[in-house]
Every structure is written in structure tokens, then in C-alpha cells.
Amino acid sequence: TAKSNITFSSSMTPDSNLANIFQTFASNAAAHAINVPTSANIGQQITIRISNVSGGVLGVATWDAIYKMAAWTQPANGYSRSITFFYDDATPAWIEISRTTVDIPN
């Protein structure tokens, strides 16, 4: 399993050919979008981890509609949350299979 850091910005796109674990360090309170991953493979699993290093409350994270998931809660400052999906090509969608339910220290 490979890990890839995604530079925190208003629009972030994981490349599922590069890794299965993606981490971003949210450094400010700006709203941000998690876009459709590129290069999806049938049955592939990816994990996205958002680490809050902003010094405060994060802005809203907007997940593309291709992610089929429960409501997302942003992590508090100094903490992270992760969510894992698998790719279902029949839908097509990235379907949530697990997540951290509470904040995890960075």
C-alpha cells in the first residue's frame, strides 16, 4: 500500500494510480473540495485522511457526488479523520466501507 500527500487547496484530486492512502494537511480555514479520483480500478480501495494543522476550525469539505458516504465531520485542530472507500464500477461510485468515528491525534 502506497501513501501520497495531496497539497491542501480549494480543490483536491486523488490519483488512485499513485497510491491507496491519501493525506492532506489542512493549513487554513478555507472550504475545500475532494474531487473524483483519477484512474479508478474495479474493487480498488482508497483511504483519504484529512489532518487539521490550521490552528483553528476547518472550512467545509465538499465531497464529489461519486463518493457514497454518510455525513462527514471535519477534525478539530491538531487531529485527523480518515475514510476508506472501494470503487464499484457498476454504479459507478466510491462507496464508504469504514472511517474513524472520532478525532485521532496528528
N, C-alpha and C positions, 0 to 999 in steps of 0.2 A: 504494500500500500504506500503510495507516494503522497507527499503533502506539498501544497503550493500556497504561497501567500498571495493574496489579492490586495493590491493597493486600495485603501479606503477612498471612495469617491462617491459622487451622487448617483453613479450608475456602474454596477459591477457585474461582470460576466465570467463565471467559471468555465474553464476549458476542460471537459471531462477526459480528454486525451492526455492531459498533463498529470493528473492526479485523481485521487479518490477523496482526499481531505483538503478542504479549502479554508483558510483562515484569513480574516481581515481584522485589523486593529483600528477600531473606530476612534478617531482622534478629535472629533468635534461633534457638535450637536446638529449638524445638517441632516436633513432627511436623505435617505438613500434607497436605491432600488437594487434588488437581486434579480438579474435578468436570466433568461433561458440559457442553460448551459450549452455550449457548443459541443459537437462531436459525441452525442449520446449513443451508447451501446445498449442493446437489449439486455435487461436484467442487471445492468451496472448499478452499483451503489455509490453514492457520494455523501459526504458529510460536510456541512458548512458550519463554521464556528465564528461567531462574532464576539470579539473581545473589546470591552469598553475601556479605553485608556484616555477618555476625553476630559476627565476631571469633573464630570457632571452627568446630567441626564442626556441620553441619546435622542436624536430625532427619530421620526417614524421610519421603519423599514417597510418598503413595499415589495412584496414577492410577486413575480410574474404569475399569471393565472395558470401556467403549466405546472406549478407546484400545488399539489393537492395535500393540504395540511390544515391542522387546527390553528386557531389564533396564535400569533407569535407575541411573546413578551420580550422586550429589549432587556439586556443585562444592566445592572447597576454599575456605577463607576468602579473599576478595579476587578470586575468579574466578567465572565463569558457565559454564553449559552451555545449549544450545538444542536444540530438537527440532521438526521440521516434520511435519505430518500433512495428509492430504487426506480429505475426507468422502465415504464410499461409502454412498449411501442404500440400496443393495441389501442390505447386511449387517445393519443399519446400523452403521457404525463409523468412527472416525477412525483411519486407517491410517498408520503411520510411513513416511515416504519419505526422511528424512535427519535427521542430528543431528551435533553436534560430538562428536568422539570423545575429546577431551582438554579440560582446563580452559582457558578463554580469560580473560585478564586483564579485570577490570571496566573 
